[in-house]
Amino acid sequence: MANFNLTDATNLFKIKYGKLSDNTYNSANVLLGRVKKDFTFTGRQLFVPVPQSFAGGVGSGSLPASNVANYEDAIILAKKVYATTEIDREAIKASMNDEGAFVRGTKEVVKKAVESYMRNMSRILFNDGTGSLAAGDASTTVTGLGTSGSPYIVVLASDTKDANIEEKDFVNYDAETTNLEVVAYVPSSKTISLVGTSVGLAALTGVGPVLASVFLHMQGSKDNDPEGLKGVLDATSGSKYSVPIARRWQAQQKAAGGAGLTTDLMNEVMLDVQQASGKVPNMIITSFTQYRKLLNLLEDQKQYVIEPRSQDLKGKVAFKGIEYMSAAGAIGVFPERFCEDDRMYFLNDNWITIHHRPDFGWFEDDGTVFLRKSDDDAYNARYGGYLQVYVVPSFHGVLTGLAT
């Protein structure tokens, strides 16, 4: 009679995947890898004092009058951000006598869940907190029935960021909560095919287009995303983190008005940030479109490294990258696929913090990563946590409206 042993049992579910998750988190993209992470956010909300002026009094000839500084409290509220994955129990049983295959199977679903989480975090970081993915083109009539045989066909706005749309994602139409699966997307025509239930799209089918003021959102994310660079650094009114937008609480903003990228525009934003805040951005992040234009702009300044091989006359020629010379020295310029095509960010990562509640990562409160689903013959695993992205706008700049 066989006994309960490590080879035949399923307790491999209790593998802890934390290290893999941490490594992925810190290397998934440049900005997410460099910004500060704090994992001690407890309590209902976090207050961060924000000085808004100098204090005291200065003058010559006689003792000056004194005054107190202006202070505001930035309020940090956590948002829930998740990734989930499932694995079928039958697939597990089919590999019970092959430990190697079983481990590879669990590692694959774990890896893909973390990849999806990091992709979504990158989208969040370069968005505006609304969870929006794309608006309609306001001219092409919706077609289809929302079924697998006849999906809804929607043409999105011409400025849709292709990285925001991925097959197999579930999205919501406008303020609806019913899920629509993305079954196809054609970047060249900005055409998306959706399967699922939508009262709004059903009403538009054969009647009219999705308006430019109406958006698709990542499932469950409408107005539920953490703050992002676009939302914070584009703000010219209202408030961010409950602090009113004002001279000491606003990014340096430059609208190019359709002009092509130049080093003069870059210098202007960089120096504006330094002049206003006393701090120099230490990294530049832009779209692949503007990165390509910058490469072309600096063509005659590229440096190549030639490494001869030992026994032949062949050499390896490699372009190492782009560095921008700022007042604080050379800083890197990095492309990011979630950055909009017409913009460039001038950032100081010392003033961007992701505040996490404790125990960010795999949900293993019950002693295991994988939990049996109550309504299905499968297991479910959850990754993520509760966080807020805190961007102090005063130490950053954004260049918008560049020619694409």
Contacts in CASP RR format, 6 or more apart in sequence:
PFRMAT RR
TARGET T0000
AUTHOR 0000-0000-0000
METHOD contacts of the structure
MODEL  1
MANFNLTDATNLFKIKYGKLSDNTYNSANVLLGRVKKDFTFTGRQLFVPV
PQSFAGGVGSGSLPASNVANYEDAIILAKKVYATTEIDREAIKASMNDEG
AFVRGTKEVVKKAVESYMRNMSRILFNDGTGSLAAGDASTTVTGLGTSGS
PYIVVLASDTKDANIEEKDFVNYDAETTNLEVVAYVPSSKTISLVGTSVG
LAALTGVGPVLASVFLHMQGSKDNDPEGLKGVLDATSGSKYSVPIARRWQ
AQQKAAGGAGLTTDLMNEVMLDVQQASGKVPNMIITSFTQYRKLLNLLED
QKQYVIEPRSQDLKGKVAFKGIEYMSAAGAIGVFPERFCEDDRMYFLNDN
WITIHHRPDFGWFEDDGTVFLRKSDDDAYNARYGGYLQVYVVPSFHGVLT
GLAT
2 8 0 8 1.000
6 12 0 8 1.000
7 97 0 8 1.000
7 99 0 8 1.000
8 96 0 8 1.000
8 97 0 8 1.000
10 92 0 8 1.000
10 96 0 8 1.000
12 99 0 8 1.000
12 102 0 8 1.000
12 103 0 8 1.000
12 106 0 8 1.000
13 106 0 8 1.000
13 368 0 8 1.000
13 369 0 8 1.000
13 370 0 8 1.000
13 379 0 8 1.000
14 367 0 8 1.000
14 368 0 8 1.000
14 369 0 8 1.000
15 103 0 8 1.000
15 106 0 8 1.000
15 369 0 8 1.000
16 362 0 8 1.000
16 364 0 8 1.000
16 369 0 8 1.000
17 107 0 8 1.000
17 110 0 8 1.000
17 362 0 8 1.000
17 369 0 8 1.000
18 361 0 8 1.000
18 362 0 8 1.000
20 110 0 8 1.000
20 111 0 8 1.000
20 114 0 8 1.000
21 114 0 8 1.000
21 361 0 8 1.000
21 362 0 8 1.000
21 383 0 8 1.000
24 114 0 8 1.000
24 115 0 8 1.000
24 118 0 8 1.000
25 32 0 8 1.000
25 33 0 8 1.000
25 37 0 8 1.000
25 114 0 8 1.000
25 118 0 8 1.000
26 32 0 8 1.000
26 33 0 8 1.000
27 33 0 8 1.000
28 118 0 8 1.000
28 121 0 8 1.000
28 122 0 8 1.000
29 118 0 8 1.000
29 122 0 8 1.000
29 336 0 8 1.000
30 283 0 8 1.000
30 285 0 8 1.000
30 334 0 8 1.000
30 336 0 8 1.000
31 125 0 8 1.000
31 283 0 8 1.000
31 285 0 8 1.000
31 334 0 8 1.000
31 336 0 8 1.000
31 347 0 8 1.000
31 349 0 8 1.000
31 352 0 8 1.000
32 118 0 8 1.000
32 121 0 8 1.000
32 122 0 8 1.000
32 125 0 8 1.000
34 283 0 8 1.000
34 349 0 8 1.000
35 349 0 8 1.000
35 352 0 8 1.000
35 353 0 8 1.000
35 354 0 8 1.000
36 349 0 8 1.000
36 350 0 8 1.000
36 352 0 8 1.000
36 353 0 8 1.000
36 354 0 8 1.000
37 353 0 8 1.000
37 354 0 8 1.000
37 356 0 8 1.000
38 353 0 8 1.000
38 354 0 8 1.000
38 355 0 8 1.000
38 356 0 8 1.000
39 356 0 8 1.000
39 357 0 8 1.000
39 358 0 8 1.000
39 359 0 8 1.000
39 360 0 8 1.000
40 358 0 8 1.000
41 76 0 8 1.000
41 78 0 8 1.000
41 355 0 8 1.000
41 356 0 8 1.000
41 357 0 8 1.000
41 358 0 8 1.000
41 386 0 8 1.000
41 387 0 8 1.000
41 388 0 8 1.000
42 357 0 8 1.000
42 358 0 8 1.000
45 75 0 8 1.000
45 76 0 8 1.000
45 77 0 8 1.000
45 78 0 8 1.000
46 75 0 8 1.000
46 76 0 8 1.000
46 355 0 8 1.000
46 388 0 8 1.000
47 73 0 8 1.000
47 74 0 8 1.000
47 75 0 8 1.000
47 76 0 8 1.000
48 73 0 8 1.000
48 74 0 8 1.000
48 75 0 8 1.000
48 76 0 8 1.000
48 241 0 8 1.000
48 390 0 8 1.000
49 71 0 8 1.000
49 72 0 8 1.000
49 73 0 8 1.000
49 74 0 8 1.000
50 71 0 8 1.000
50 72 0 8 1.000
50 73 0 8 1.000
50 74 0 8 1.000
50 243 0 8 1.000
50 249 0 8 1.000
50 392 0 8 1.000
51 69 0 8 1.000
51 70 0 8 1.000
51 71 0 8 1.000
52 69 0 8 1.000
52 70 0 8 1.000
52 71 0 8 1.000
52 72 0 8 1.000
52 246 0 8 1.000
52 248 0 8 1.000
52 249 0 8 1.000
53 69 0 8 1.000
53 70 0 8 1.000
53 248 0 8 1.000
54 69 0 8 1.000
55 67 0 8 1.000
55 68 0 8 1.000
55 69 0 8 1.000
56 66 0 8 1.000
56 67 0 8 1.000
56 68 0 8 1.000
56 69 0 8 1.000
57 64 0 8 1.000
57 65 0 8 1.000
57 66 0 8 1.000
57 67 0 8 1.000
58 64 0 8 1.000
72 242 0 8 1.000
72 243 0 8 1.000
72 244 0 8 1.000
72 249 0 8 1.000
73 242 0 8 1.000
73 243 0 8 1.000
74 241 0 8 1.000
74 242 0 8 1.000
74 243 0 8 1.000
74 390 0 8 1.000
75 241 0 8 1.000
75 242 0 8 1.000
76 241 0 8 1.000
76 355 0 8 1.000
76 388 0 8 1.000
76 390 0 8 1.000
77 388 0 8 1.000
78 355 0 8 1.000
78 357 0 8 1.000
78 386 0 8 1.000
78 387 0 8 1.000
78 388 0 8 1.000
79 224 0 8 1.000
79 225 0 8 1.000
79 226 0 8 1.000
79 386 0 8 1.000
79 387 0 8 1.000
79 388 0 8 1.000
80 224 0 8 1.000
80 385 0 8 1.000
80 386 0 8 1.000
81 117 0 8 1.000
81 120 0 8 1.000
81 121 0 8 1.000
81 124 0 8 1.000
81 225 0 8 1.000
81 226 0 8 1.000
81 384 0 8 1.000
81 385 0 8 1.000
81 386 0 8 1.000
81 387 0 8 1.000
82 117 0 8 1.000
82 382 0 8 1.000
82 383 0 8 1.000
82 384 0 8 1.000
82 385 0 8 1.000
83 113 0 8 1.000
83 114 0 8 1.000
83 116 0 8 1.000
83 117 0 8 1.000
83 120 0 8 1.000
83 382 0 8 1.000
83 383 0 8 1.000
83 384 0 8 1.000
84 113 0 8 1.000
84 380 0 8 1.000
84 381 0 8 1.000
84 382 0 8 1.000
84 383 0 8 1.000
85 109 0 8 1.000
85 110 0 8 1.000
85 112 0 8 1.000
85 113 0 8 1.000
85 380 0 8 1.000
85 381 0 8 1.000
85 383 0 8 1.000
86 109 0 8 1.000
86 373 0 8 1.000
86 376 0 8 1.000
86 378 0 8 1.000
86 379 0 8 1.000
86 380 0 8 1.000
86 381 0 8 1.000
87 105 0 8 1.000
87 106 0 8 1.000
87 109 0 8 1.000
87 370 0 8 1.000
87 378 0 8 1.000
87 379 0 8 1.000
87 381 0 8 1.000
88 377 0 8 1.000
88 378 0 8 1.000
89 377 0 8 1.000
89 378 0 8 1.000
89 379 0 8 1.000
90 377 0 8 1.000
91 105 0 8 1.000
92 102 0 8 1.000
92 379 0 8 1.000
95 101 0 8 1.000
95 102 0 8 1.000
95 105 0 8 1.000
96 102 0 8 1.000
106 370 0 8 1.000
109 381 0 8 1.000
110 369 0 8 1.000
110 381 0 8 1.000
113 381 0 8 1.000
113 383 0 8 1.000
114 383 0 8 1.000
117 383 0 8 1.000
117 384 0 8 1.000
119 166 0 8 1.000
120 218 0 8 1.000
122 336 0 8 1.000
122 337 0 8 1.000
122 338 0 8 1.000
123 163 0 8 1.000
123 164 0 8 1.000
123 218 0 8 1.000
123 338 0 8 1.000
124 131 0 8 1.000
124 225 0 8 1.000
124 226 0 8 1.000
124 228 0 8 1.000
124 389 0 8 1.000
125 228 0 8 1.000
125 229 0 8 1.000
125 338 0 8 1.000
125 389 0 8 1.000
126 228 0 8 1.000
126 229 0 8 1.000
126 230 0 8 1.000
126 336 0 8 1.000
126 338 0 8 1.000
126 339 0 8 1.000
126 340 0 8 1.000
127 225 0 8 1.000
127 228 0 8 1.000
127 230 0 8 1.000
127 231 0 8 1.000
127 338 0 8 1.000
128 228 0 8 1.000
128 230 0 8 1.000
128 231 0 8 1.000
128 234 0 8 1.000
129 223 0 8 1.000
129 225 0 8 1.000
129 226 0 8 1.000
129 227 0 8 1.000
129 228 0 8 1.000
129 231 0 8 1.000
130 215 0 8 1.000
130 217 0 8 1.000
130 222 0 8 1.000
130 223 0 8 1.000
130 225 0 8 1.000
131 217 0 8 1.000
131 218 0 8 1.000
131 221 0 8 1.000
131 222 0 8 1.000
131 223 0 8 1.000
131 224 0 8 1.000
131 225 0 8 1.000
132 215 0 8 1.000
132 216 0 8 1.000
132 217 0 8 1.000
132 222 0 8 1.000
133 160 0 8 1.000
133 164 0 8 1.000
133 165 0 8 1.000
133 171 0 8 1.000
133 215 0 8 1.000
133 216 0 8 1.000
133 217 0 8 1.000
133 218 0 8 1.000
134 156 0 8 1.000
134 157 0 8 1.000
134 160 0 8 1.000
134 161 0 8 1.000
134 164 0 8 1.000
134 165 0 8 1.000
134 190 0 8 1.000
134 192 0 8 1.000
134 215 0 8 1.000
134 216 0 8 1.000
135 156 0 8 1.000
135 157 0 8 1.000
135 160 0 8 1.000
135 210 0 8 1.000
135 211 0 8 1.000
135 212 0 8 1.000
135 213 0 8 1.000
135 214 0 8 1.000
135 215 0 8 1.000
135 216 0 8 1.000
136 154 0 8 1.000
136 155 0 8 1.000
136 156 0 8 1.000
136 157 0 8 1.000
136 209 0 8 1.000
136 210 0 8 1.000
136 211 0 8 1.000
136 212 0 8 1.000
136 214 0 8 1.000
136 215 0 8 1.000
137 155 0 8 1.000
137 156 0 8 1.000
137 157 0 8 1.000
137 158 0 8 1.000
137 190 0 8 1.000
137 209 0 8 1.000
137 210 0 8 1.000
137 212 0 8 1.000
138 157 0 8 1.000
138 209 0 8 1.000
138 210 0 8 1.000
138 211 0 8 1.000
138 212 0 8 1.000
139 155 0 8 1.000
139 209 0 8 1.000
140 154 0 8 1.000
140 155 0 8 1.000
140 209 0 8 1.000
141 204 0 8 1.000
141 206 0 8 1.000
141 207 0 8 1.000
141 208 0 8 1.000
141 209 0 8 1.000
142 152 0 8 1.000
142 153 0 8 1.000
142 154 0 8 1.000
142 201 0 8 1.000
142 204 0 8 1.000
142 205 0 8 1.000
142 206 0 8 1.000
142 207 0 8 1.000
142 208 0 8 1.000
142 209 0 8 1.000
142 210 0 8 1.000
143 152 0 8 1.000
143 153 0 8 1.000
143 205 0 8 1.000
143 206 0 8 1.000
144 150 0 8 1.000
144 151 0 8 1.000
144 152 0 8 1.000
144 153 0 8 1.000
144 205 0 8 1.000
145 151 0 8 1.000
145 152 0 8 1.000
145 205 0 8 1.000
146 152 0 8 1.000
146 180 0 8 1.000
146 194 0 8 1.000
146 195 0 8 1.000
146 196 0 8 1.000
146 197 0 8 1.000
146 198 0 8 1.000
146 201 0 8 1.000
146 202 0 8 1.000
147 195 0 8 1.000
147 196 0 8 1.000
148 183 0 8 1.000
148 195 0 8 1.000
151 183 0 8 1.000
151 184 0 8 1.000
151 193 0 8 1.000
151 194 0 8 1.000
151 195 0 8 1.000
152 180 0 8 1.000
152 193 0 8 1.000
152 194 0 8 1.000
152 195 0 8 1.000
152 196 0 8 1.000
152 198 0 8 1.000
152 201 0 8 1.000
152 205 0 8 1.000
153 191 0 8 1.000
153 192 0 8 1.000
153 193 0 8 1.000
154 191 0 8 1.000
154 192 0 8 1.000
154 194 0 8 1.000
154 201 0 8 1.000
154 210 0 8 1.000
154 216 0 8 1.000
155 189 0 8 1.000
155 190 0 8 1.000
155 191 0 8 1.000
155 192 0 8 1.000
155 209 0 8 1.000
155 210 0 8 1.000
156 165 0 8 1.000
156 190 0 8 1.000
156 191 0 8 1.000
156 192 0 8 1.000
156 210 0 8 1.000
156 216 0 8 1.000
157 190 0 8 1.000
157 212 0 8 1.000
158 190 0 8 1.000
159 340 0 8 1.000
159 341 0 8 1.000
159 342 0 8 1.000
160 190 0 8 1.000
161 337 0 8 1.000
161 338 0 8 1.000
161 340 0 8 1.000
161 341 0 8 1.000
162 185 0 8 1.000
162 187 0 8 1.000
163 337 0 8 1.000
163 338 0 8 1.000
164 338 0 8 1.000
165 182 0 8 1.000
165 185 0 8 1.000
165 192 0 8 1.000
166 182 0 8 1.000
166 185 0 8 1.000
167 182 0 8 1.000
167 183 0 8 1.000
167 184 0 8 1.000
167 185 0 8 1.000
168 181 0 8 1.000
168 182 0 8 1.000
169 181 0 8 1.000
169 182 0 8 1.000
169 218 0 8 1.000
169 219 0 8 1.000
170 179 0 8 1.000
170 180 0 8 1.000
170 181 0 8 1.000
170 182 0 8 1.000
170 219 0 8 1.000
171 179 0 8 1.000
171 180 0 8 1.000
171 182 0 8 1.000
171 194 0 8 1.000
171 216 0 8 1.000
171 217 0 8 1.000
171 218 0 8 1.000
171 219 0 8 1.000
172 178 0 8 1.000
172 179 0 8 1.000
172 180 0 8 1.000
172 216 0 8 1.000
172 217 0 8 1.000
172 218 0 8 1.000
172 219 0 8 1.000
172 220 0 8 1.000
172 221 0 8 1.000
172 222 0 8 1.000
173 180 0 8 1.000
173 194 0 8 1.000
173 198 0 8 1.000
173 200 0 8 1.000
173 201 0 8 1.000
173 210 0 8 1.000
173 214 0 8 1.000
173 216 0 8 1.000
174 200 0 8 1.000
174 214 0 8 1.000
174 215 0 8 1.000
174 217 0 8 1.000
175 222 0 8 1.000
176 198 0 8 1.000
176 199 0 8 1.000
176 200 0 8 1.000
177 220 0 8 1.000
178 196 0 8 1.000
178 197 0 8 1.000
178 198 0 8 1.000
178 199 0 8 1.000
179 196 0 8 1.000
179 219 0 8 1.000
180 194 0 8 1.000
180 195 0 8 1.000
180 196 0 8 1.000
180 197 0 8 1.000
180 198 0 8 1.000
180 201 0 8 1.000
180 216 0 8 1.000
181 194 0 8 1.000
181 195 0 8 1.000
181 196 0 8 1.000
182 192 0 8 1.000
182 193 0 8 1.000
182 194 0 8 1.000
183 193 0 8 1.000
183 194 0 8 1.000
183 195 0 8 1.000
184 191 0 8 1.000
184 192 0 8 1.000
184 193 0 8 1.000
185 191 0 8 1.000
185 192 0 8 1.000
185 193 0 8 1.000
186 192 0 8 1.000
192 216 0 8 1.000
194 201 0 8 1.000
201 210 0 8 1.000
204 210 0 8 1.000
218 225 0 8 1.000
226 387 0 8 1.000
226 388 0 8 1.000
226 389 0 8 1.000
227 240 0 8 1.000
227 241 0 8 1.000
227 388 0 8 1.000
227 389 0 8 1.000
227 390 0 8 1.000
227 391 0 8 1.000
228 389 0 8 1.000
228 391 0 8 1.000
229 345 0 8 1.000
229 347 0 8 1.000
229 391 0 8 1.000
229 396 0 8 1.000
229 398 0 8 1.000
230 340 0 8 1.000
231 240 0 8 1.000
232 240 0 8 1.000
232 251 0 8 1.000
232 391 0 8 1.000
232 393 0 8 1.000
233 251 0 8 1.000
233 253 0 8 1.000
233 345 0 8 1.000
233 391 0 8 1.000
233 393 0 8 1.000
233 396 0 8 1.000
233 397 0 8 1.000
233 398 0 8 1.000
234 251 0 8 1.000
234 253 0 8 1.000
234 398 0 8 1.000
234 400 0 8 1.000
235 245 0 8 1.000
235 250 0 8 1.000
235 251 0 8 1.000
235 393 0 8 1.000
236 245 0 8 1.000
236 250 0 8 1.000
236 253 0 8 1.000
237 245 0 8 1.000
238 244 0 8 1.000
238 245 0 8 1.000
239 245 0 8 1.000
240 249 0 8 1.000
240 393 0 8 1.000
241 390 0 8 1.000
243 249 0 8 1.000
245 393 0 8 1.000
248 394 0 8 1.000
249 393 0 8 1.000
249 394 0 8 1.000
250 393 0 8 1.000
250 394 0 8 1.000
251 393 0 8 1.000
251 394 0 8 1.000
251 396 0 8 1.000
251 397 0 8 1.000
251 398 0 8 1.000
252 269 0 8 1.000
252 272 0 8 1.000
252 273 0 8 1.000
252 276 0 8 1.000
252 346 0 8 1.000
252 396 0 8 1.000
252 397 0 8 1.000
252 398 0 8 1.000
253 397 0 8 1.000
253 398 0 8 1.000
253 400 0 8 1.000
254 265 0 8 1.000
254 268 0 8 1.000
254 269 0 8 1.000
254 272 0 8 1.000
254 397 0 8 1.000
254 398 0 8 1.000
254 399 0 8 1.000
254 400 0 8 1.000
255 400 0 8 1.000
255 401 0 8 1.000
256 265 0 8 1.000
256 342 0 8 1.000
256 399 0 8 1.000
256 400 0 8 1.000
256 401 0 8 1.000
256 402 0 8 1.000
256 403 0 8 1.000
257 401 0 8 1.000
258 342 0 8 1.000
258 401 0 8 1.000
258 402 0 8 1.000
258 403 0 8 1.000
259 265 0 8 1.000
259 401 0 8 1.000
259 402 0 8 1.000
259 403 0 8 1.000
260 293 0 8 1.000
260 402 0 8 1.000
260 403 0 8 1.000
261 290 0 8 1.000
261 293 0 8 1.000
261 294 0 8 1.000
261 297 0 8 1.000
261 344 0 8 1.000
261 402 0 8 1.000
261 403 0 8 1.000
262 297 0 8 1.000
263 297 0 8 1.000
265 399 0 8 1.000
265 402 0 8 1.000
266 284 0 8 1.000
266 324 0 8 1.000
266 344 0 8 1.000
266 346 0 8 1.000
266 399 0 8 1.000
269 344 0 8 1.000
269 346 0 8 1.000
269 397 0 8 1.000
269 398 0 8 1.000
269 399 0 8 1.000
270 280 0 8 1.000
270 281 0 8 1.000
270 324 0 8 1.000
270 326 0 8 1.000
270 327 0 8 1.000
270 346 0 8 1.000
271 327 0 8 1.000
272 397 0 8 1.000
273 279 0 8 1.000
273 280 0 8 1.000
273 281 0 8 1.000
273 346 0 8 1.000
273 348 0 8 1.000
273 395 0 8 1.000
273 396 0 8 1.000
273 397 0 8 1.000
274 280 0 8 1.000
274 327 0 8 1.000
276 394 0 8 1.000
277 394 0 8 1.000
277 395 0 8 1.000
279 348 0 8 1.000
279 350 0 8 1.000
279 351 0 8 1.000
279 395 0 8 1.000
280 326 0 8 1.000
280 327 0 8 1.000
280 328 0 8 1.000
280 348 0 8 1.000
281 326 0 8 1.000
281 331 0 8 1.000
281 346 0 8 1.000
281 347 0 8 1.000
281 348 0 8 1.000
281 395 0 8 1.000
281 396 0 8 1.000
281 397 0 8 1.000
282 326 0 8 1.000
282 328 0 8 1.000
282 331 0 8 1.000
282 347 0 8 1.000
282 348 0 8 1.000
282 349 0 8 1.000
282 350 0 8 1.000
283 331 0 8 1.000
283 332 0 8 1.000
283 333 0 8 1.000
283 334 0 8 1.000
283 347 0 8 1.000
283 348 0 8 1.000
283 349 0 8 1.000
284 324 0 8 1.000
284 331 0 8 1.000
284 332 0 8 1.000
284 333 0 8 1.000
284 334 0 8 1.000
284 344 0 8 1.000
284 345 0 8 1.000
284 346 0 8 1.000
284 347 0 8 1.000
285 333 0 8 1.000
285 334 0 8 1.000
285 335 0 8 1.000
285 336 0 8 1.000
285 339 0 8 1.000
285 344 0 8 1.000
285 345 0 8 1.000
285 347 0 8 1.000
286 294 0 8 1.000
286 333 0 8 1.000
286 334 0 8 1.000
286 335 0 8 1.000
286 336 0 8 1.000
286 339 0 8 1.000
286 343 0 8 1.000
286 344 0 8 1.000
286 345 0 8 1.000
287 335 0 8 1.000
287 336 0 8 1.000
287 337 0 8 1.000
287 339 0 8 1.000
287 340 0 8 1.000
287 341 0 8 1.000
287 342 0 8 1.000
287 343 0 8 1.000
287 344 0 8 1.000
288 335 0 8 1.000
288 336 0 8 1.000
288 337 0 8 1.000
289 341 0 8 1.000
289 342 0 8 1.000
289 404 0 8 1.000
290 341 0 8 1.000
290 342 0 8 1.000
290 343 0 8 1.000
290 344 0 8 1.000
290 402 0 8 1.000
291 322 0 8 1.000
291 333 0 8 1.000
291 334 0 8 1.000
291 335 0 8 1.000
293 402 0 8 1.000
294 322 0 8 1.000
294 333 0 8 1.000
295 302 0 8 1.000
295 322 0 8 1.000
298 322 0 8 1.000
302 319 0 8 1.000
303 319 0 8 1.000
303 320 0 8 1.000
304 317 0 8 1.000
304 318 0 8 1.000
304 319 0 8 1.000
304 320 0 8 1.000
305 316 0 8 1.000
305 317 0 8 1.000
305 318 0 8 1.000
305 320 0 8 1.000
306 315 0 8 1.000
306 316 0 8 1.000
306 317 0 8 1.000
307 315 0 8 1.000
307 316 0 8 1.000
308 314 0 8 1.000
308 315 0 8 1.000
309 315 0 8 1.000
309 316 0 8 1.000
321 333 0 8 1.000
322 332 0 8 1.000
322 333 0 8 1.000
323 330 0 8 1.000
323 331 0 8 1.000
323 332 0 8 1.000
323 333 0 8 1.000
324 330 0 8 1.000
324 331 0 8 1.000
324 332 0 8 1.000
324 333 0 8 1.000
339 345 0 8 1.000
341 404 0 8 1.000
342 400 0 8 1.000
342 401 0 8 1.000
342 402 0 8 1.000
342 403 0 8 1.000
342 404 0 8 1.000
343 398 0 8 1.000
343 399 0 8 1.000
343 400 0 8 1.000
343 401 0 8 1.000
343 402 0 8 1.000
344 398 0 8 1.000
344 399 0 8 1.000
344 402 0 8 1.000
345 396 0 8 1.000
345 397 0 8 1.000
345 398 0 8 1.000
345 399 0 8 1.000
346 396 0 8 1.000
346 397 0 8 1.000
346 398 0 8 1.000
346 399 0 8 1.000
347 396 0 8 1.000
347 397 0 8 1.000
348 395 0 8 1.000
348 396 0 8 1.000
350 395 0 8 1.000
351 391 0 8 1.000
351 392 0 8 1.000
351 394 0 8 1.000
351 395 0 8 1.000
351 396 0 8 1.000
352 389 0 8 1.000
352 390 0 8 1.000
352 391 0 8 1.000
352 392 0 8 1.000
353 389 0 8 1.000
353 390 0 8 1.000
354 387 0 8 1.000
354 388 0 8 1.000
354 389 0 8 1.000
354 390 0 8 1.000
355 387 0 8 1.000
355 388 0 8 1.000
355 389 0 8 1.000
355 390 0 8 1.000
356 385 0 8 1.000
356 386 0 8 1.000
356 387 0 8 1.000
357 385 0 8 1.000
357 386 0 8 1.000
357 387 0 8 1.000
359 385 0 8 1.000
360 384 0 8 1.000
360 385 0 8 1.000
360 386 0 8 1.000
360 387 0 8 1.000
361 383 0 8 1.000
361 384 0 8 1.000
361 385 0 8 1.000
362 369 0 8 1.000
362 381 0 8 1.000
362 382 0 8 1.000
362 383 0 8 1.000
362 384 0 8 1.000
363 369 0 8 1.000
363 381 0 8 1.000
363 382 0 8 1.000
363 383 0 8 1.000
363 384 0 8 1.000
369 381 0 8 1.000
370 379 0 8 1.000
370 380 0 8 1.000
370 381 0 8 1.000
371 379 0 8 1.000
371 380 0 8 1.000
371 381 0 8 1.000
371 382 0 8 1.000
372 378 0 8 1.000
372 379 0 8 1.000
372 380 0 8 1.000
373 379 0 8 1.000
373 380 0 8 1.000
END
